Amino acid sequence: MTIGMIGNPDVDYLSWAVNWGVAYNLPNRNWVIQHAHGFANLTKPMVQRRSRRSFYDEMQSAFDHMGFNGRACLARALCESGKYMHAPGQRGNMLEELVRTVLSMPSSPVAEHEPQAHHHYDRIYRRSKRKSRDCHELYPGCQFSLLALALGKYVAAPAQFTKYNFM
């Protein structure tokens, strides 16, 4: 919705736009049902899992629209993150830290009442730390490594990326 008003950019005209519905997800019936338990009993790890789940759903959708298997590519990325990224106590460069934060799950266990997607993503992440098989074998539906792509493995030349040659 755009409303003309007197003022800027010149004295005769000002355009004021409101686009909340486009920029932000407004509450709807499904949102109310999902949040019926209230916000008071949410812990920090629950909120972290919820925000990651929302981001992962968007990533899956984007990969699906590009012709890849979004579910398999996201599962492979979570697996590789759990297997190859630094532990939370160790520090990498800024990009490594960003990728580790986005593609990791909180260490606390998932509560029973949390959505199934939280359990699913958490299982993938935890299983990768225990399994000896490579992630590309566990998730053959994805032909490339999202983690390696994010960290620059597919970029030609720079020698500092050779340490991510884990595929």
C-alpha positions as CSV (number, residue, x, y, z in Angstrom):
1,M,0.0,0.0,0.0
2,T,1.4,3.4,-1.0
3,I,-0.1,6.6,0.2
4,G,0.8,10.0,-1.3
5,M,1.4,12.8,1.2
6,I,2.6,16.4,1.0
7,G,6.4,16.7,1.7
8,N,9.5,14.8,0.5
9,P,11.0,14.2,-2.2
10,D,9.8,17.6,-3.2
11,V,7.3,19.9,-1.5
12,D,4.3,18.7,-3.6
13,Y,4.6,14.9,-3.1
14,L,5.7,12.3,-0.5
15,S,5.2,8.6,-1.0
16,W,4.8,6.5,2.1
17,A,4.9,2.7,1.7
18,V,3.8,-0.1,4.1
19,N,5.0,-3.6,3.2
20,W,4.9,-5.6,6.4
21,G,3.0,-8.5,4.9
22,V,5.7,-8.9,2.3
23,A,8.8,-8.5,4.5
24,Y,7.7,-10.4,7.6
25,N,5.7,-13.5,8.1
26,L,2.5,-12.4,9.8
27,P,0.8,-14.7,12.2
28,N,-1.9,-17.0,10.7
29,R,-4.0,-19.9,11.9
30,N,-1.1,-22.5,11.6
31,W,1.2,-20.2,13.5
32,V,-1.3,-19.8,16.4
33,I,-1.8,-23.6,16.6
34,Q,2.0,-24.2,16.6
35,H,2.5,-21.7,19.3
36,A,-0.5,-22.7,21.5
37,H,1.8,-23.8,24.3
38,G,3.0,-20.3,24.8
39,F,6.4,-18.8,24.9
40,A,7.0,-18.9,28.6
41,N,8.3,-22.5,28.6
42,L,10.7,-22.1,25.7
43,T,14.4,-22.6,26.5
44,K,17.3,-21.1,24.5
45,P,18.1,-24.4,22.7
46,M,14.4,-24.8,21.7
47,V,14.4,-21.3,20.2
48,Q,17.7,-22.1,18.4
49,R,16.3,-25.3,17.0
50,R,13.1,-23.5,15.9
51,S,15.0,-20.8,14.0
52,R,17.3,-23.3,12.4
53,R,14.3,-25.5,11.4
54,S,12.8,-22.4,9.7
55,F,16.1,-21.7,7.9
56,Y,16.6,-25.3,6.9
57,D,13.0,-25.5,5.5
58,E,13.9,-22.4,3.3
59,M,17.2,-24.0,2.2
60,Q,15.4,-27.2,1.3
61,S,12.8,-25.3,-0.7
62,A,15.5,-23.3,-2.5
63,F,17.5,-26.5,-3.4
64,D,14.3,-28.2,-4.6
65,H,13.5,-25.3,-6.9
66,M,17.0,-25.4,-8.3
67,G,16.5,-29.1,-9.3
68,F,18.5,-30.7,-6.4
69,N,17.2,-33.0,-3.7
70,G,16.9,-30.4,-1.0
71,R,16.2,-32.9,1.8
72,A,19.3,-35.0,1.0
73,C,21.6,-31.9,0.5
74,L,20.5,-30.4,3.8
75,A,21.1,-33.8,5.5
76,R,24.5,-34.1,4.0
77,A,25.4,-30.5,5.1
78,L,24.3,-31.2,8.7
79,C,26.3,-34.5,8.6
80,E,29.4,-32.9,7.3
81,S,29.1,-30.0,9.8
82,G,28.9,-32.5,12.7
83,K,31.8,-34.6,11.4
84,Y,34.3,-32.0,10.0
85,M,33.8,-28.6,11.7
86,H,35.7,-27.5,14.8
87,A,34.2,-28.2,18.2
88,P,32.5,-25.2,19.9
89,G,35.5,-24.6,22.1
90,Q,37.9,-24.4,19.1
91,R,37.7,-21.3,16.9
92,G,38.1,-21.0,13.1
93,N,37.9,-18.0,10.9
94,M,34.8,-15.9,10.7
95,L,33.3,-17.8,7.7
96,E,33.9,-21.2,9.5
97,E,32.3,-19.9,12.6
98,L,29.2,-18.6,10.7
99,V,28.8,-21.9,8.9
100,R,29.4,-24.0,12.1
101,T,26.7,-21.9,13.9
102,V,24.1,-22.3,11.1
103,L,24.8,-26.0,10.4
104,S,25.0,-27.3,14.0
105,M,22.4,-28.2,16.6
106,P,22.3,-27.3,20.3
107,S,23.9,-29.8,22.6
108,S,20.9,-30.2,24.8
109,P,18.5,-33.1,24.0
110,V,15.3,-32.4,22.0
111,A,12.2,-32.4,24.2
112,E,9.4,-34.8,23.5
113,H,6.9,-32.1,22.6
114,E,9.1,-30.4,20.0
115,P,8.2,-30.9,16.3
116,Q,9.3,-34.0,14.5
117,A,11.6,-31.8,12.3
118,H,13.7,-30.9,15.3
119,H,14.2,-34.6,16.1
120,H,15.0,-35.4,12.5
121,Y,17.7,-32.7,12.1
122,D,19.1,-33.4,15.6
123,R,19.4,-37.2,14.7
124,I,21.3,-36.4,11.5
125,Y,23.7,-34.1,13.3
126,R,24.3,-36.5,16.2
127,R,24.6,-39.6,14.1
128,S,27.3,-38.0,12.0
129,K,29.6,-37.7,15.1
130,R,29.2,-41.4,15.8
131,K,29.3,-43.0,12.3
132,S,32.5,-43.7,10.5
133,R,31.0,-43.7,7.0
134,D,31.4,-40.5,4.9
135,C,28.4,-38.2,4.5
136,H,28.4,-38.5,0.7
137,E,27.8,-42.3,1.2
138,L,25.1,-41.8,3.8
139,Y,23.2,-39.2,1.6
140,P,23.9,-40.1,-2.0
141,G,20.9,-38.0,-3.2
142,C,23.0,-34.9,-3.1
143,Q,25.9,-34.7,-5.6
144,F,27.8,-31.8,-4.0
145,S,28.9,-30.6,-0.6
146,L,27.1,-27.5,0.7
147,L,29.7,-27.2,3.4
148,A,32.6,-27.3,1.0
149,L,30.7,-24.8,-1.3
150,A,30.2,-22.4,1.6
151,L,33.9,-22.7,2.7
152,G,35.2,-22.2,-0.8
153,K,36.4,-25.7,-1.9
154,Y,34.9,-25.2,-5.3
155,V,36.7,-21.9,-5.8
156,A,39.8,-22.2,-8.0
157,A,43.3,-21.4,-6.7
158,P,43.7,-20.2,-3.1
159,A,45.8,-22.7,-1.1
160,Q,44.1,-22.1,2.2
161,F,41.1,-24.0,1.0
162,T,43.0,-27.3,0.5
163,K,42.4,-28.3,4.1
164,Y,38.7,-28.8,3.2
165,N,39.5,-31.6,0.8
166,F,37.6,-34.1,2.8
167,M,35.2,-35.4,0.1
